[in-house]
């Protein structure tokens, strides 16, 4: 009797299920980052399209520290070919919180009549799978389809499960008994591996979560297994070929691991150089800013020097060739440029003259040349006159400062426009 073909899950229902799960919010939401949910959905859809024996679902995963979290998983069987016969290996592929940036967690999920092979190079006693594809997981190029293909190839070389030995009540089974046993999920032991091709398994979670028992149909990718063949000695050529392939796989894995370590060291070095370059960039930007500010200050000073030079050249042009011999008073040699300057000159001269007079009166009082009462009257009159001269000088100075500011603004506009 040929087993029925596996019914592929409805793609539309699967898409709706994944869209609903990945869009949930609140305590029951899956803990994946928003920027990776679309890629997770695509990975699962591609996986169940390629391997219909796997089914996406959500379940509670318990970490080693006791934390529980609601995660997506691909639960079912994956096909493997061992000695030209296709078997179905029950597995559970957990998509951890950091998926797809980090690899998923894969467990072999044996049925009650299956036992995990000990020791196995890629499966530990708890069922946790460790293969080179998981160790060399690269985001975003790695995906679930390639992972299952790698698992199928590796399990085909060294199956991770074998069936428990059970007594056979019928010592002389008829020729059709093997096929019937295959469909009832028990098989005669293989002389080499004792592998059970059954597709049924108890979906026990190595993390502590237990699924109810469910049946899985045989693989849809190959016909049912042929009757048992008598044991025979393996072909030395086949053994050599298998050992050579295993050795090549190991060498490639070691080379990839070494290359990965070297790349990580080089990347860390480049990150360090990048940090130093950023610090230098900040220093250069700061230096450029300081030089720009200094240049602006020097340009302002240059404008002041140009304006003062212009004033001095104008004065020299106006006074060049004049002779002082024809002047009756030496003070006439200095000409004020405007009325405010002349008024300031007069007030300053009067102030200084009164200051000299007061000094002379102080000396006269000290030597007794000036009576004290006359000294007081003179000082009172002179101090009052000096106060008025100083007040006028202060007002003239304020007016001059205002006129100077206006003149500088006009000259700055002139030189800036030119």
C-alpha contacts under 8 A as a table, 3 or more apart, distances in Angstrom:
res1	aa1	res2	aa2	distance
1	X	179	X	7.16
1	X	180	X	7.40
2	X	224	X	6.80
3	X	183	X	6.78
3	X	217	X	7.96
3	X	218	X	7.37
3	X	224	X	7.44
4	X	217	X	7.85
5	X	217	X	7.73
5	X	218	X	7.88
5	X	220	X	5.99
6	X	52	X	7.53
6	X	53	X	7.17
6	X	217	X	6.21
6	X	218	X	7.41
6	X	219	X	7.43
6	X	220	X	5.92
7	X	52	X	7.69
8	X	52	X	5.24
8	X	53	X	7.59
9	X	13	X	7.71
9	X	14	X	7.11
9	X	48	X	7.91
9	X	52	X	6.70
9	X	55	X	7.86
10	X	13	X	5.28
10	X	14	X	6.19
11	X	14	X	5.04
11	X	15	X	6.06
11	X	45	X	7.85
11	X	49	X	7.91
12	X	15	X	5.10
12	X	16	X	6.17
13	X	16	X	5.06
13	X	17	X	6.05
14	X	17	X	4.99
14	X	18	X	6.18
14	X	45	X	7.58
14	X	56	X	7.80
15	X	18	X	5.23
15	X	19	X	5.99
15	X	45	X	7.26
16	X	19	X	5.08
16	X	20	X	5.99
17	X	20	X	5.19
17	X	21	X	6.18
18	X	21	X	5.11
18	X	22	X	5.95
18	X	41	X	6.37
19	X	22	X	5.33
19	X	23	X	5.98
19	X	41	X	7.57
20	X	23	X	5.30
20	X	24	X	6.26
21	X	24	X	5.47
21	X	29	X	7.19
21	X	30	X	7.19
22	X	29	X	7.36
22	X	30	X	6.65
22	X	37	X	6.44
22	X	41	X	7.97
23	X	29	X	7.74
24	X	28	X	7.20
24	X	29	X	5.01
24	X	30	X	7.43
25	X	28	X	6.87
25	X	29	X	4.94
26	X	29	X	5.50
28	X	70	X	7.07
29	X	70	X	7.47
30	X	69	X	7.97
30	X	70	X	5.81
30	X	71	X	5.83
30	X	72	X	7.51
31	X	69	X	7.88
31	X	70	X	7.50
31	X	71	X	7.34
31	X	97	X	5.72
32	X	36	X	7.02
32	X	37	X	6.55
32	X	97	X	5.51
32	X	98	X	6.82
32	X	99	X	7.36
33	X	36	X	5.66
33	X	37	X	6.57
33	X	98	X	7.98
34	X	37	X	5.51
35	X	38	X	7.20
36	X	39	X	5.30
36	X	40	X	6.23
36	X	100	X	7.16
37	X	40	X	5.02
37	X	41	X	6.19
38	X	41	X	5.14
38	X	42	X	6.35
39	X	42	X	5.06
39	X	43	X	6.14
39	X	100	X	7.81
40	X	43	X	5.11
40	X	44	X	6.34
40	X	99	X	7.74
40	X	100	X	6.88
41	X	44	X	5.36
41	X	45	X	6.17
42	X	45	X	5.13
42	X	46	X	6.06
43	X	46	X	5.31
43	X	47	X	6.11
43	X	143	X	6.33
43	X	144	X	6.18
43	X	145	X	7.68
44	X	47	X	4.95
44	X	48	X	6.26
44	X	56	X	7.01
44	X	74	X	7.74
44	X	144	X	7.34
45	X	48	X	5.47
45	X	49	X	6.13
46	X	49	X	5.10
46	X	50	X	6.19
46	X	145	X	7.08
47	X	50	X	5.24
47	X	51	X	5.82
47	X	52	X	7.83
47	X	54	X	7.72
47	X	144	X	6.20
47	X	145	X	5.25
48	X	51	X	4.83
48	X	52	X	4.79
48	X	53	X	7.29
48	X	54	X	5.80
48	X	55	X	6.55
48	X	56	X	7.76
49	X	52	X	5.83
50	X	145	X	7.25
51	X	54	X	5.94
51	X	78	X	7.33
52	X	55	X	7.17
53	X	76	X	5.68
53	X	77	X	5.67
53	X	78	X	6.88
53	X	216	X	7.57
53	X	217	X	7.69
53	X	219	X	7.13
53	X	220	X	7.94
54	X	74	X	5.82
54	X	75	X	5.39
54	X	76	X	4.36
54	X	77	X	6.00
54	X	78	X	7.35
55	X	74	X	5.30
55	X	75	X	5.23
55	X	76	X	6.13
56	X	72	X	6.94
56	X	73	X	5.65
56	X	74	X	4.49
56	X	75	X	6.34
57	X	72	X	5.77
57	X	73	X	5.53
57	X	74	X	6.47
57	X	75	X	7.28
58	X	70	X	6.65
58	X	71	X	5.54
58	X	72	X	4.48
58	X	73	X	5.98
59	X	70	X	5.63
59	X	71	X	5.72
59	X	72	X	6.54
59	X	73	X	7.15
60	X	68	X	6.34
60	X	69	X	5.54
60	X	70	X	4.56
60	X	71	X	6.22
60	X	209	X	6.65
61	X	68	X	5.51
61	X	69	X	5.40
61	X	70	X	6.23
61	X	71	X	6.54
61	X	207	X	6.37
61	X	208	X	7.73
61	X	209	X	6.64
62	X	66	X	5.97
62	X	67	X	5.63
62	X	68	X	4.41
62	X	69	X	6.65
62	X	207	X	5.17
62	X	208	X	6.31
62	X	209	X	7.05
63	X	66	X	5.33
63	X	67	X	5.23
63	X	68	X	6.28
63	X	207	X	6.52
64	X	67	X	7.36
64	X	207	X	7.43
71	X	94	X	7.09
71	X	95	X	6.48
71	X	96	X	6.71
71	X	97	X	7.43
72	X	94	X	6.27
72	X	95	X	5.56
72	X	96	X	7.82
73	X	92	X	6.66
73	X	93	X	5.32
73	X	94	X	4.41
73	X	95	X	5.75
74	X	92	X	5.81
74	X	93	X	4.98
74	X	94	X	6.66
75	X	90	X	7.97
75	X	91	X	6.33
75	X	92	X	4.67
75	X	93	X	6.46
76	X	90	X	5.66
76	X	91	X	5.85
76	X	92	X	6.60
76	X	216	X	6.91
77	X	88	X	5.53
77	X	89	X	5.10
77	X	90	X	4.18
77	X	91	X	5.64
77	X	199	X	7.05
77	X	216	X	7.20
77	X	219	X	7.83
78	X	88	X	5.44
78	X	89	X	5.31
78	X	90	X	6.57
78	X	91	X	7.14
78	X	148	X	7.12
78	X	152	X	6.78
78	X	219	X	7.49
79	X	86	X	6.40
79	X	87	X	5.64
79	X	88	X	4.57
79	X	89	X	6.30
79	X	152	X	6.19
79	X	219	X	5.84
79	X	221	X	7.51
80	X	86	X	5.46
80	X	87	X	5.35
80	X	88	X	6.26
80	X	89	X	7.17
80	X	152	X	4.82
80	X	153	X	6.80
80	X	155	X	6.47
80	X	156	X	5.24
81	X	84	X	5.89
81	X	85	X	5.32
81	X	86	X	4.26
81	X	87	X	6.19
81	X	152	X	7.61
81	X	153	X	7.87
81	X	156	X	5.16
82	X	85	X	5.31
82	X	86	X	6.32
82	X	87	X	7.33
82	X	156	X	4.98
82	X	157	X	6.94
82	X	159	X	7.72
85	X	225	X	5.67
85	X	226	X	7.67
86	X	197	X	7.60
86	X	219	X	7.38
86	X	222	X	6.26
86	X	223	X	7.78
86	X	224	X	7.71
86	X	225	X	6.87
87	X	196	X	7.74
87	X	197	X	4.58
87	X	198	X	7.16
87	X	199	X	7.67
87	X	218	X	7.53
87	X	219	X	6.94
88	X	197	X	6.06
88	X	198	X	6.67
88	X	199	X	5.34
88	X	218	X	6.34
88	X	219	X	5.89
89	X	108	X	7.50
89	X	110	X	7.97
89	X	161	X	7.92
89	X	197	X	7.84
89	X	199	X	6.86
90	X	108	X	6.10
90	X	109	X	5.28
90	X	110	X	6.24
90	X	111	X	7.93
90	X	199	X	6.85
90	X	200	X	7.58
90	X	201	X	6.39
91	X	106	X	7.07
91	X	107	X	5.62
91	X	108	X	4.46
91	X	109	X	5.01
91	X	110	X	7.88
92	X	106	X	5.88
92	X	107	X	5.29
92	X	108	X	6.52
92	X	109	X	6.59
92	X	203	X	7.92
93	X	104	X	6.60
93	X	105	X	5.86
93	X	106	X	4.51
93	X	107	X	6.47
94	X	104	X	5.63
94	X	105	X	5.01
94	X	106	X	6.17
95	X	99	X	5.82
95	X	100	X	7.80
95	X	103	X	7.82
95	X	104	X	4.83
95	X	105	X	6.56
96	X	99	X	5.36
96	X	102	X	7.98
96	X	103	X	7.79
96	X	104	X	5.75
96	X	105	X	6.82
98	X	101	X	5.86
98	X	102	X	5.66
99	X	102	X	5.03
99	X	103	X	6.19
99	X	104	X	6.42
100	X	103	X	6.34
100	X	104	X	7.56
100	X	139	X	6.56
100	X	140	X	7.10
101	X	138	X	7.52
101	X	139	X	5.19
101	X	140	X	6.99
102	X	137	X	6.88
102	X	138	X	7.80
102	X	139	X	7.26
103	X	134	X	5.78
103	X	135	X	7.86
103	X	137	X	5.85
104	X	134	X	7.61
105	X	128	X	7.63
105	X	129	X	7.67
106	X	128	X	6.06
106	X	129	X	5.42
106	X	130	X	7.89
107	X	127	X	5.07
107	X	128	X	4.52
107	X	129	X	5.55
107	X	206	X	7.44
108	X	123	X	7.68
108	X	127	X	4.78
108	X	128	X	6.48
108	X	129	X	6.83
109	X	127	X	6.67
109	X	201	X	6.78
109	X	202	X	6.94
109	X	203	X	5.85
109	X	204	X	6.30
109	X	205	X	7.47
110	X	113	X	7.80
110	X	114	X	5.42
110	X	115	X	6.56
110	X	116	X	7.12
110	X	161	X	7.19
110	X	201	X	5.48
110	X	202	X	6.52
110	X	203	X	7.55
111	X	114	X	5.20
111	X	115	X	7.93
111	X	200	X	6.19
111	X	201	X	3.40
111	X	202	X	4.64
111	X	203	X	7.46
112	X	115	X	7.94
112	X	201	X	6.65
112	X	202	X	6.40
113	X	163	X	5.71
113	X	164	X	5.67
114	X	161	X	6.29
114	X	162	X	5.58
114	X	163	X	4.39
114	X	164	X	5.90
114	X	196	X	7.17
115	X	161	X	5.56
115	X	162	X	5.50
115	X	163	X	6.00
115	X	164	X	6.62
116	X	123	X	8.00
116	X	125	X	6.59
116	X	127	X	7.14
116	X	160	X	5.80
116	X	161	X	4.63
116	X	162	X	6.61
117	X	120	X	5.86
117	X	125	X	7.88
117	X	159	X	7.85
117	X	160	X	5.28
117	X	161	X	5.38
117	X	162	X	6.60
118	X	124	X	7.75
118	X	125	X	6.89
119	X	124	X	7.48
119	X	125	X	7.89
120	X	123	X	5.43
120	X	124	X	6.68
120	X	160	X	6.60
121	X	124	X	7.85
122	X	129	X	5.65
122	X	130	X	4.95
122	X	131	X	5.79
123	X	126	X	7.88
123	X	127	X	5.69
123	X	128	X	5.55
123	X	129	X	4.59
123	X	130	X	6.21
123	X	160	X	6.73
124	X	127	X	5.42
124	X	128	X	5.57
124	X	129	X	6.81
125	X	128	X	7.51
126	X	206	X	6.25
127	X	206	X	7.06
128	X	206	X	7.86
130	X	134	X	6.74
130	X	135	X	7.62
131	X	134	X	5.61
131	X	135	X	6.67
131	X	151	X	7.60
132	X	135	X	5.00
132	X	136	X	6.01
132	X	253	X	6.54
133	X	136	X	5.17
133	X	137	X	5.97
133	X	147	X	6.47
133	X	150	X	7.05
134	X	137	X	5.13
134	X	147	X	7.56
136	X	256	X	7.77
136	X	257	X	7.69
137	X	142	X	5.87
138	X	141	X	5.94
138	X	142	X	5.41
139	X	142	X	5.88
140	X	143	X	7.73
142	X	146	X	7.24
142	X	147	X	7.87
143	X	146	X	5.82
143	X	147	X	6.44
144	X	147	X	4.89
144	X	148	X	6.21
145	X	148	X	5.27
145	X	149	X	6.25
146	X	149	X	5.01
146	X	150	X	6.11
147	X	150	X	5.10
147	X	151	X	6.21
148	X	151	X	4.93
148	X	152	X	6.04
149	X	152	X	5.09
149	X	153	X	6.26
150	X	153	X	5.16
150	X	154	X	6.16
151	X	154	X	5.17
151	X	155	X	5.89
152	X	155	X	5.30
152	X	156	X	5.99
153	X	156	X	5.13
153	X	157	X	6.67
154	X	157	X	5.33
154	X	158	X	6.46
154	X	159	X	7.91
155	X	158	X	5.00
155	X	159	X	4.59
155	X	160	X	6.39
156	X	159	X	5.84
157	X	242	X	7.84
159	X	162	X	7.73
159	X	193	X	7.39
159	X	195	X	7.11
161	X	195	X	5.97
161	X	196	X	7.24
162	X	193	X	6.65
162	X	194	X	4.92
162	X	195	X	3.90
162	X	196	X	5.43
163	X	189	X	7.10
163	X	194	X	6.03
163	X	195	X	5.78
163	X	196	X	5.10
165	X	189	X	7.66
168	X	171	X	6.39
170	X	173	X	5.80
173	X	176	X	7.93
173	X	177	X	5.90
174	X	177	X	5.46
175	X	178	X	6.87
175	X	227	X	7.99
176	X	179	X	5.59
176	X	180	X	6.49
177	X	180	X	5.03
177	X	181	X	6.00
178	X	181	X	5.07
178	X	182	X	6.13
178	X	187	X	6.78
178	X	188	X	7.16
178	X	227	X	6.28
178	X	228	X	7.38
179	X	182	X	5.05
179	X	183	X	6.45
179	X	225	X	7.88
179	X	226	X	7.86
179	X	227	X	7.05
180	X	183	X	5.22
180	X	184	X	6.29
181	X	184	X	5.00
181	X	185	X	6.26
181	X	186	X	5.20
181	X	187	X	5.57
182	X	185	X	5.19
182	X	186	X	5.48
182	X	187	X	5.35
182	X	197	X	7.33
182	X	198	X	6.60
183	X	186	X	7.53
183	X	198	X	7.83
185	X	197	X	7.64
185	X	198	X	4.58
185	X	199	X	6.72
185	X	200	X	6.44
186	X	196	X	6.85
186	X	197	X	7.73
186	X	198	X	6.11
187	X	196	X	5.87
187	X	197	X	6.85
187	X	198	X	7.23
188	X	194	X	7.97
188	X	196	X	7.74
188	X	228	X	7.78
189	X	193	X	7.78
189	X	194	X	4.50
189	X	195	X	6.48
189	X	196	X	7.08
190	X	193	X	5.60
190	X	194	X	4.27
190	X	195	X	6.00
191	X	194	X	6.10
191	X	231	X	6.47
198	X	218	X	7.27
199	X	215	X	6.99
199	X	216	X	5.11
199	X	217	X	5.80
199	X	218	X	5.47
199	X	219	X	7.88
200	X	214	X	6.91
200	X	215	X	4.68
200	X	216	X	5.16
200	X	217	X	7.46
201	X	213	X	6.90
201	X	214	X	6.82
201	X	215	X	6.66
201	X	216	X	7.51
202	X	211	X	7.27
202	X	212	X	7.01
202	X	213	X	4.70
202	X	214	X	6.55
203	X	210	X	6.55
203	X	211	X	5.10
203	X	212	X	6.72
203	X	213	X	6.17
203	X	214	X	7.40
204	X	208	X	7.85
204	X	209	X	6.79
204	X	210	X	4.61
204	X	211	X	5.73
205	X	208	X	5.55
205	X	209	X	4.89
205	X	210	X	5.27
205	X	211	X	7.22
206	X	209	X	7.20
219	X	222	X	6.56
220	X	223	X	7.69
234	X	238	X	7.22
234	X	239	X	7.04
235	X	238	X	5.23
235	X	239	X	6.35
236	X	239	X	4.97
236	X	240	X	6.05
237	X	240	X	5.10
237	X	241	X	6.07
238	X	241	X	4.98
238	X	242	X	6.10
239	X	242	X	5.15
239	X	243	X	6.13
240	X	243	X	5.15
240	X	244	X	6.01
241	X	244	X	5.10
241	X	245	X	6.19
242	X	245	X	5.16
242	X	246	X	6.22
243	X	246	X	5.07
243	X	247	X	6.10
244	X	247	X	5.04
244	X	248	X	6.11
245	X	248	X	5.07
245	X	249	X	6.12
246	X	249	X	5.11
246	X	250	X	6.19
247	X	250	X	5.08
247	X	251	X	6.15
248	X	251	X	5.04
248	X	252	X	6.07
249	X	252	X	5.15
249	X	253	X	6.08
250	X	253	X	5.04
250	X	254	X	6.20
251	X	254	X	5.12
251	X	255	X	6.13
252	X	255	X	5.04
252	X	256	X	6.08
253	X	256	X	5.14
253	X	257	X	6.15
254	X	257	X	5.07
254	X	258	X	6.11
255	X	258	X	5.11
255	X	259	X	6.03
256	X	259	X	5.03
256	X	260	X	5.99
257	X	260	X	5.03
257	X	261	X	6.27
258	X	261	X	5.18
258	X	262	X	6.22
259	X	262	X	5.09
259	X	263	X	6.04
260	X	263	X	5.06
260	X	264	X	6.13
261	X	264	X	5.08
261	X	265	X	6.29
262	X	265	X	5.17
262	X	266	X	6.21
263	X	266	X	5.06
263	X	267	X	5.96
264	X	267	X	4.99
264	X	268	X	6.15
265	X	268	X	5.16
265	X	269	X	6.28
266	X	269	X	5.04
266	X	270	X	6.19
267	X	270	X	5.03
267	X	271	X	6.15
268	X	271	X	5.04
268	X	272	X	6.32
269	X	272	X	5.09
269	X	273	X	6.30
270	X	273	X	5.00
270	X	274	X	6.02
271	X	274	X	4.94
271	X	275	X	6.31
272	X	275	X	5.14
272	X	276	X	6.45
273	X	276	X	5.12
273	X	277	X	6.14
274	X	277	X	5.07
274	X	278	X	6.15
275	X	278	X	5.11
275	X	279	X	6.37
276	X	279	X	5.15
276	X	280	X	6.28
277	X	280	X	5.01
277	X	281	X	6.02
278	X	281	X	4.93
278	X	282	X	6.25
279	X	282	X	5.16
279	X	283	X	6.31
280	X	283	X	4.99
280	X	284	X	6.09
281	X	284	X	5.08
281	X	285	X	6.09
282	X	285	X	5.13
282	X	286	X	6.15
283	X	286	X	5.10
283	X	287	X	6.15
284	X	287	X	5.02
284	X	288	X	6.10
285	X	288	X	5.12
285	X	289	X	6.18
286	X	289	X	5.13
286	X	290	X	6.26
287	X	290	X	5.12
287	X	291	X	6.18
288	X	291	X	5.11
288	X	292	X	6.16
289	X	292	X	5.10
289	X	293	X	6.30
290	X	293	X	5.14
290	X	294	X	6.15
291	X	294	X	4.95
291	X	295	X	5.99
292	X	295	X	4.99
292	X	296	X	6.25
293	X	296	X	5.14
293	X	297	X	6.36
294	X	297	X	5.08
294	X	298	X	6.19
295	X	298	X	5.05
295	X	299	X	6.15
296	X	299	X	5.09
296	X	300	X	6.37
297	X	300	X	5.18
297	X	301	X	6.34
298	X	301	X	5.01
298	X	302	X	6.05
299	X	302	X	4.91
299	X	303	X	6.27
300	X	303	X	5.12
300	X	304	X	6.43
301	X	304	X	5.04
301	X	305	X	6.20
302	X	305	X	5.03
302	X	306	X	6.10
303	X	306	X	5.10
303	X	307	X	6.21
303	X	412	X	7.05
303	X	415	X	7.64
304	X	307	X	5.16
304	X	308	X	6.18
305	X	308	X	5.12
305	X	309	X	5.98
306	X	309	X	5.02
306	X	310	X	6.11
307	X	310	X	5.05
307	X	311	X	6.34
307	X	408	X	7.80
307	X	411	X	6.96
308	X	311	X	5.05
308	X	312	X	6.23
309	X	312	X	5.13
309	X	313	X	6.00
310	X	313	X	5.16
310	X	314	X	6.19
311	X	314	X	5.17
311	X	315	X	6.30
312	X	315	X	5.06
312	X	316	X	6.15
313	X	316	X	5.13
313	X	317	X	6.08
314	X	317	X	5.06
314	X	318	X	6.24
315	X	318	X	5.17
315	X	319	X	6.15
316	X	319	X	5.20
316	X	320	X	5.53
317	X	320	X	5.46
319	X	322	X	5.81
323	X	326	X	6.71
324	X	327	X	5.50
324	X	330	X	7.93
324	X	333	X	6.62
327	X	330	X	6.59
327	X	332	X	6.74
327	X	333	X	7.25
328	X	332	X	7.82
329	X	332	X	5.53
329	X	333	X	7.71
330	X	333	X	5.71
331	X	334	X	6.00
332	X	335	X	6.63
336	X	339	X	7.28
336	X	341	X	5.56
336	X	342	X	5.32
337	X	341	X	6.49
337	X	342	X	7.72
338	X	341	X	5.45
338	X	342	X	6.53
339	X	342	X	5.15
339	X	343	X	6.13
340	X	343	X	5.08
340	X	344	X	6.05
340	X	396	X	6.18
340	X	399	X	7.82
340	X	400	X	6.93
341	X	344	X	5.01
341	X	345	X	6.10
341	X	400	X	7.95
342	X	345	X	5.00
342	X	346	X	6.22
343	X	346	X	5.16
343	X	347	X	6.16
343	X	393	X	7.81
343	X	396	X	7.44
344	X	347	X	5.20
344	X	348	X	6.00
344	X	393	X	5.66
344	X	396	X	6.29
344	X	397	X	7.45
345	X	348	X	5.22
345	X	349	X	6.08
346	X	349	X	5.17
346	X	350	X	6.11
347	X	350	X	5.17
347	X	351	X	6.06
347	X	389	X	5.23
347	X	390	X	6.93
347	X	392	X	7.09
347	X	393	X	5.89
348	X	351	X	5.06
348	X	352	X	6.19
348	X	389	X	7.47
348	X	390	X	7.62
348	X	393	X	7.00
349	X	352	X	5.22
349	X	353	X	6.06
350	X	353	X	5.02
350	X	354	X	6.15
350	X	386	X	7.51
350	X	389	X	7.00
351	X	354	X	5.29
351	X	355	X	6.19
351	X	386	X	5.56
351	X	389	X	6.19
351	X	390	X	6.81
352	X	355	X	4.90
352	X	356	X	6.28
353	X	356	X	5.12
353	X	357	X	6.28
354	X	357	X	4.94
354	X	358	X	6.17
354	X	382	X	6.45
354	X	383	X	7.90
354	X	386	X	6.47
355	X	358	X	5.27
355	X	359	X	6.32
356	X	359	X	5.07
356	X	360	X	6.28
357	X	360	X	5.04
357	X	361	X	6.23
358	X	361	X	5.03
358	X	362	X	6.22
358	X	379	X	6.67
358	X	382	X	7.61
359	X	362	X	5.14
359	X	363	X	6.48
360	X	363	X	5.16
360	X	364	X	6.19
361	X	364	X	4.90
361	X	365	X	6.15
361	X	370	X	7.30
361	X	375	X	6.70
362	X	365	X	5.28
362	X	366	X	6.30
363	X	366	X	5.09
363	X	367	X	6.43
364	X	367	X	5.38
364	X	368	X	5.96
364	X	369	X	4.92
364	X	370	X	5.32
365	X	368	X	4.98
365	X	369	X	6.05
365	X	370	X	5.16
365	X	371	X	6.75
365	X	372	X	6.54
365	X	375	X	7.14
366	X	369	X	7.79
368	X	371	X	6.79
370	X	374	X	6.98
370	X	375	X	6.44
371	X	374	X	5.44
371	X	375	X	6.17
372	X	375	X	4.91
372	X	376	X	6.30
373	X	376	X	5.18
373	X	377	X	6.42
374	X	377	X	5.18
374	X	378	X	6.13
375	X	378	X	5.18
375	X	379	X	6.01
376	X	379	X	5.14
376	X	380	X	6.12
377	X	380	X	5.19
377	X	381	X	6.34
378	X	381	X	5.25
378	X	382	X	6.02
379	X	382	X	5.14
379	X	383	X	5.81
380	X	383	X	5.27
380	X	384	X	6.23
381	X	384	X	5.30
381	X	385	X	6.36
382	X	385	X	5.10
382	X	386	X	6.04
383	X	386	X	4.97
383	X	387	X	6.10
384	X	387	X	5.16
384	X	388	X	6.58
385	X	388	X	5.31
385	X	389	X	6.43
386	X	389	X	5.09
386	X	390	X	6.19
387	X	390	X	5.20
387	X	391	X	6.17
388	X	391	X	5.12
388	X	392	X	6.23
389	X	392	X	5.23
389	X	393	X	6.17
390	X	393	X	4.93
390	X	394	X	6.21
391	X	394	X	5.17
391	X	395	X	6.49
392	X	395	X	5.24
392	X	396	X	6.19
393	X	396	X	5.04
393	X	397	X	6.04
394	X	397	X	5.08
394	X	398	X	6.34
395	X	398	X	5.19
395	X	399	X	6.33
396	X	399	X	5.09
396	X	400	X	6.12
397	X	400	X	5.03
397	X	401	X	6.14
398	X	401	X	5.14
398	X	402	X	6.33
399	X	402	X	5.21
399	X	403	X	6.26
400	X	403	X	5.06
400	X	404	X	6.05
401	X	404	X	5.02
401	X	405	X	6.26
402	X	405	X	5.24
402	X	406	X	6.41
403	X	406	X	5.18
403	X	407	X	6.17
404	X	407	X	5.00
404	X	408	X	6.11
405	X	408	X	5.13
405	X	409	X	6.22
406	X	409	X	5.18
406	X	410	X	6.31
407	X	410	X	5.15
407	X	411	X	6.20
408	X	411	X	5.05
408	X	412	X	5.92
409	X	412	X	5.10
409	X	413	X	6.22
410	X	413	X	5.24
410	X	414	X	6.30
411	X	414	X	4.91
411	X	415	X	6.18
412	X	415	X	5.25
412	X	416	X	5.77
413	X	416	X	5.09
413	X	417	X	5.93
414	X	417	X	5.37
414	X	418	X	6.31
415	X	418	X	5.15
